[in-house]
Every structure is written in structure tokens, then in C-alpha cells.
Amino acid sequence: MAEPRRLKELADRIHRSADMPDGPLVVALSGGADSACLLWYCRRQGLRVRAVHVHHGLPASDRLQAAAEAIAAALDTTLVVRRVSLAAGPSPENQARVARYAALEEEARPGEWVLTAHTSDDQAETVILNLLRSSGADGLKGIPSRRPPFARPFLSVPRSMTREAATLAGLPWIDDPVNELPDPLRNQVRHRLLPLLERYNRRIRQSLATTARLVAGDVAQLEEASAAAVETSAESAAMAASLLTTAPPAIASRRARLLLAAAGLEAASPDAVDGVLSVARRQTARHQPGAGLVVEREGAMVVARKGPPAVPEPTVLQPGVIEFGPWEFEVFVTDRPPVAMPLGAAWMVADADAVGDMTVEPASRHPEVMRWLADAGVVAPRRPAHPVVVSDRRPVWLPMVRRLPGGWVDHATRRYLVVNSRIRRTWQT
């Protein structure tokens, strides 16, 4: 059957606006008009594509699944149905979104792009919602067009165009009843606010979508300039204070958000960001931004800590590589003296025959060493978990701090115990 002229015209207009990624594709097929149009467009272009439908277990989910199956059958496309359970929460819509994206990401194969059918109308709604939440430039950039494995090729395509194309193509799509409920704020923006704004600008949806695209380019440059290394562990995230104190305000604020996000606080408030910067400048001793975090200046670093560092259990020190919390000790015995002694605070050289059974223990078990740790600049939260090398129940070495009496080498030493200490560091950039 020949394609209707209007449908061909719509396909041409969509083609001029669509931003399709290269490679194998999977369409997130909801059963609605937008995703039906996206799958139809992919098939019309001869692209390699399959479809996935996520069943949310909501009242209308069975009908939406049936529509998705009918659309996939009409377009001769393989369809996979994923069922998810929604976590409890104040917003079922948000819980559904989180579960849906997790399922789609799990379904994506290596190298495959997951296409969602967000339109320019969705982009306009998102920009307005973010403006209402005072989310700054990051909110004005709206929905990102690419965030692997997700791509949104229809962000410049109006919803009216996708609905018309899906209808003319004879696809059996249905509307999700949730989109008509009066309560969700997005629906109020869609059905009340945007029609009102159209009285002042008939192209307000396209204007907001264009604004998002332009701001996204600026934000991308800011993000690139704000890249900074963050040291992460199970209990904390840390960043060099100089990265926050010497950068221009816009860059410093983004780096503070990066630090807080690495510590587990996503979408940090302006007050939380200002608190981090105040700590970095030593204007405030500590700041509690939320999520159980405490931010403090520790020497040259600003640390966002979720709790006190875990205190490891004592460990026997024997030849090989020994782990003690984030520390590693490389131990070996040799009959050849080191070329130079001392080798630095990270090393210990002892008479292997003069020391007894050796263990690494937390400093909390040896209160007498706390003063030395403080004098060496070890910050108070880290002192209880700092390692102490013990021989015959007596401290003989504080790694990275000082060597203590016991087991020193001399002219009579025949075997040398050599221990190298280091801290395992995990960096996020």
C-alpha cells in the first residue's frame, strides 16, 4: 500500500529533526504514541532495532503491554517484556521511572543504544519543572540527548507530530492514563501552564526546547572545566581544598557538588554547596549538608565523611602483602642490608632476629601513640584507625609517622626484616 502523502511529509520532517545514534538500537516501547512513532521511524529508515517494554505493575500496565505487543507485531519487531516491582515512596511516578531505567539499562546489550521517545514537549515541561525547583543552569539544560546507554533522538520533534505520524501509520497505540491525572505536577504543567504560556508565545514549547539545547552546550563546557579528582572510600570522599579555593565561583560550586555526589548526596542544595566552600576556605570548621554527612577540612583536603573510619581488626605481620583497612604492608626478610637507611617514614627496617611475633593493630589500642599521631598532623577522626606495628605487645613503628625503639639493626644484624607501607587510594574523576 502506498504511503499517504501526509505521512511521508511527517517522516521527512522527523528525519530533519531526529538525532539518531550509530550502532544497534533498542526502543523503549511504552505502548504510547511517541515510542510507537520512534519504532516506526527506525523501521522505516531500515535501522537495526528491537524493542523492550517495561511492565510496572500499575493498574493500566496490562493494557499498555498489550498495546506495545500489538505495535511491535505491526512493525515486525522483536519485543522483550520486563516486569519490575516499584519501591515504596511518596511518588509512584518517580519510583516507576527509576525502576524502568534500571530495567532498560540491564536489558541493553554491549554497544547497544536504548532509545527513549522524549519529545520537545517533554523537554519544555522538564525545563519549567526545573525552573520551579530553582535548579540553576543544570536544570535549564533539561533532558540530556545522550547519556550512554540512553539516547533521545526526538528531543527536537513535537509531540503533535509523533501522535499524528503514529495514527496515520495505523499503529494501535494508547495513552497512559497516568498522564491525565490532575495531581502530578508535570501533568499540571502540561495541561494548564503550557497552554496558558502559549497565549504569549505560540512556540513556547519549541522555545524552551531550544533554550535547553543552547544551555546544554554551555553546561558541557562548565562540566569539562570543573573536572577534578575525588578520593573515595566506603566512609568518605575527599578533594584537595585548593581545587575549591582557587577556582572561579562557578567552577568551585560544581566541584563542591562533585565532592558531595561522590559521598552520596545527589542534587546538593545551594546551602550545602556554600557550606563545603566555607569549610574549604577555613571560614567554618565543619558543615553538615545532609544525608548523614559531615564536611571538614583535614590538612590540605576537604573531606565529606559518612561516619568515622572503620577500625580494622589486628592482623599478623608476615612475609607477603598484608592488608589493614585501606593500608597495605609489603613484608620480606633478607640477609642483605638495604642500600640506605633510613628509607623514609613509609618503611621500617628491623633486625629480624630481635623482634618477636609482629602484628598491625589500630592506634585505638595504644593510647600512648596518639600524641605522636597528632604531632604528625594525622587528623583526629583518622587517629583511632591508624596502624601501629607491634612486637611483643610493644609499638615499634607508626607507619608514615615515626620509628619507635625496638628491634633496631646494628653491626651484629644477620637478617633484615623490611616492611613497606602504602595506602590504597581510589580516585574518581
N, C-alpha and C positions, 0 to 999 in steps of 0.2 A: 504494500500500500504506500502511495506517495505521501511524503511528509507534508502536513499543512504548511502553507507559506508563513503563517504567523509563528508556528513552532520553529521553523528554520530561522526566522528572524531573531527569535529569542535565543536560540542556540548560538547564533553569531554574536549577539550582544554579550552573552555569558562568556563566550570564548575570549572576547576582547578584555574582559574584566577578571577572569579567573587566573589564579596564580598556582598552577599545578606543579608539585614537586616531581623530580625524576625518580624512577625506580618502581618497584612493586607497591601496590596500594591496597588498603583495606578501608572500606567506607563504614563508618559508624551509622548503621541504618536504624533509625528510631521507629520508623513507620509513618513519620510525618512528611509534609511536602518538601521541606528543604533537603533532607537527606535522600529522599526519593529522587529529587531533581539532580542531586550530586551524583548518585549512582547512574542515573540515566545519561548524564553528560559524560561520565567516564566511559561507559559502554559505547556511546555514540562516537567518542574520539578513538575507540579501539585500544584503550589502555588496559594494562594487565591489572585486574581488580577482583577482589572478593568482598564480602560484606560480613559484618558482625552486628548482632542485635543483643542489647543488654536488657534482661528482664529484671525489673526492680522489685517485684513482689507487691506492687501497689494495685489499687482497685482496677485501674484501666490497663494494667500491664499485659493481660492476656489478649485484649483487643489490639494493642499496639504490636504485640508479637505476631498475631495473625496478619496484620497489615504488612509488616516487614517481610514475612514469608511470602505473601502474595506479590509484593513488589519485586523481590528477588527472583521469584519464579517468572514473572512477566519479563524480566530483563535477563533471564537465563544466567543467573549469577549464583555462585555457591554462597550459602549463608550459614554462619555458626551462631547459635543462640547461647548466651552466657547468663546464668541466673546468679543473682547476688542477694545478700542479706544486708539490710540497712542497719547501721548502728543507731542506738538511741541518741536523740539530740533535739534541740529546740526547733531546728529547721529540717523537715524531711526532704525538702528540695535540695538543700546543700549536702545532706547525707547521701542522697541519690547521686548527686554529681560526683562526690568523692569516690563512691563505690563504682560508678560507671567508668571513670577514668582509670581506676586501678585495674578493672577487668579488661578494658581495652588495651592497656599497656601490657598486661600479661599475655593477651592474645596476639600481640604484634610479633611477627617473626623477624629474625635479624635482617636489617636493611629495608624493612617494610615501613611505609608511612601510613599512619592512621589518619584518615581524613574525617573531620567533623564539618558539618554544613552550616556553620555560623555565617550569617549574612551581615550586610551593612546595617540592617536594623538592629541586630543583636549587638553590633559594635556601638551604635548610638545609645542604646539602652545601658550598656555597660559603662560608657563614659559618664552618663548622667548619674548612675548609681554611685560611681566613684567620686564624682563631684559632691554628691550629698554626704559622702563619708569623709570629705577633706583629705583625700589620698594623694594630693600633690601630682607631680609630673608622672609618676609611675601609674597613677590612676587614669590620667588623661591619655596615656598611650593605649588604653583599652585592652582588647584581647590580642595576644601576640599571634602573628600569622604563622610562625614556625616555633615549635618547642619540641624537638625530637623526643619521641617518635610521632608527635602530633603536628598536623598541618591543617590550615583552614583556608582553602583556596577561594572561598566565596565571600570573603570579608568586604569586597567591593561590589557585590551583587545584591540588589534589593530583594527583600522577602517577597514583594509582589511579583517579581519576575520568576522566582523559583516556584511559587504556587501556581502561577499561570502555566509555566512550562510543564510541571508535573501533571496538571489537569489535562492539558492538550495532548500530552503523551499517553493519556489513558491509564495512568498509574493509580492503583487503589489505595491511596494514602488516606490517613485520618488525622485529625487534630488531637493532641494530647489534652484531655480535659483539665489537667493542672494549669495549662496556660490561660484558662478562662476564669480561674478562681480569683475572687476580689482581694484576698489577703496578701499574697506575696508582693513585696514592694516592686519587683520587676514588672509584674502584671499591671500595677497601678501606673508605672512609668509608661508602659506600652499602650495601655488603653485610655489613659487620661492625660498624662503630662505631655507626651509627644504630640498627640493631636492638637492640644492647646498651643504648643510652640509652633506648630505648622501654620497657625494664623499669622505669625510674624515672619516666618521663613518657610516657604513651601518645600524647600530642600533641606530642612533641618537635619534629617537622618543622614543624608549624604555629607552635609557639612560637618557633622560630628564625627562621622567615619573618616573624613579627610583629615580633620584635626588629629584624630588618634594616629593616623599613619604618619603625619608630619612630626608629632611629638615623639613617636616611637623611634624615629631616626635620631632625634636629639638625645633621648634617653640611652640609646645604644652607645652613643659616644661617651656619655657620662659614666655608664657602667664599665666601659673599657678603661677609662681614665681612673676609675675607682678601684680597679682590681688590686687586691692586697692579700698577702699570705696570712692565714689564721692557723695557729697551732691548736689542735683539738685533742681532747681526751674524753674519757667517759664522764668525767666530772666537770670539765671546764672547756672554755675556748679563750684564746689569748691572742693579742695583736700588739705589735710594737707601738708604744704611745706616740712616737714621732710621726707615724703614719696618720695619726688623728690630729696632732697639734700643729703640724707644719703644712697641712693641705688646705686649699681653699674651702670655705664653708660647705659648698655643695658636695665636694668630694669627701670631706671629713664626715658629713652626715651619712653618706652612703656607706662609707667604711664602718661606721658605728652600727648601722643596720646589718651589715655583713657579719660583724662580730656577734651581734645578738642572735642572728639567724643560725649561726654555727653552734651557738649554745642552746638552741631550741626555741627561741622566741621569734616566731614569724610575724610579719606585719607589725613591727615595733612602732609604738606611738611617738609623736614628736617629743613628748616629755621624756620618754625612755632614751631616745637618741641624745637629747640635750644632757641628760644625766651622765651618759657614757663620756661625752666630750668634756663635761665638767670634771669628771674623775681623771681623764687623761691630762687635763691642764693642772691637776692638783688643786682645783678650786673646791672640790668635795672629796672627802675621804672615801666614802662608799655610796653606792646607789643601788636601789632595789627596783628594777624595771618591771618586775612581774615574773610569772611562771616559776617562782621559787628561786630566781637568780639574784646573786649579789655581785656587783661590779666594783672592783677595787684596783688601785694602782699597785703593782708588785714590781718594784725596781723599774726597769725600762719597759715593762709590759703592762697593758691593761687587760685584766682577767675577768671574764664573766663566769662565775662559778655556780654550779648547781648544788653544791654541797661540799663539805670538807673532803679532801683527798682520802681515798680508801687507804687504810693502814694495812700493808701486807703482813702475812704470817712469816715468822723466821724461816730462813732457808739455809741448808747446809752448803758451805762454800767448798767445792771440789773441782778438780780439773774438768774443763769444758766451758760451755756458756751457760750461765746461771741467770734466771730471770727473778726480779724482785720488784713487783709492781711495774712501773714504766722503765725501771733500770735494768741494764744488762751488765753482767760481770764475766769477762773472759779470763779464765784461770789456767795457768800452766806452771809446771815445775821444770827447772833446767839446772844443769851443773855449770853453765856458763854465766858469769855475771853480766848484767846489762852493760851496754857500751857507756852509758852515762847515768848517773844517779844524783839527785832525784829526777824522776821523769815527769814531774808535774803533779798537780793535785788529783788528776784523774787516774793516777797509777799508784800502786803500792808494791814495794819490793820488800820481802821479808826472808829471814832465814827459815827455810822450810823445816829444819830440824829443831828450831827453837820455839815454834808456835804449835799449840795443840789443835784439837778439833776446832775448825773455824765455821762461824755462821754469819749470815747477814740478818740483822734484826732492825725493827723500826726504832727510831730515836725515842719514841714514847716510852720504851722500856729502860731508857738510860737518861734520866733527868739531868745527870751531871754534864751531858754534852750540849744541852740546849743553849747555854751561854755562848759556846763556840759557834753554833749554827747562827745565832742572832748576830754575833760579831761579823760573821762572814756574809751577812746580807740575805740569808735564807728567810723568806717571809714567814710570818707566824703560822698561816694555815698549812704550810708545807713542812714545818719542822717535825710534827709527830710522825710523819711517814718517811722522813729522810732515812736512808740506810746507814747503819753502823756495822762495821765489820768487827766481830767479837772473837777473841781467842781465850779459852779457859775462863769464860764469863767476864772478860775484861775488854773494853773497847780498845782497839789498836789502830783504827783508821776511820775517819769521816770522809767518805768519797767527795771529791770536789772541794773539800774544806781543809783538812789537815791530817797529818800522820801523828799518831799518838805513841807513847812508849810501849815497847813490847815487840820482841822478835826482830830487832834491828840486825842488819848484816854487818859483819866485820871481817878481819883478815882470816878468821878461822872458818868462815862460812863455806860449806861444800855444795849445798843445794839451795837454789833460789826459788822462792815462791813469788810469781809475778801475777798481779791482778790488774786488769784494765777495766775501768768503769765508764759507762756511757748511758745516756738517757735516750730511749726510743722516742722520737718525735714524729707526730703525724701532722702534716700540713695540708690545709685546704686552700686552694687558690681560685 
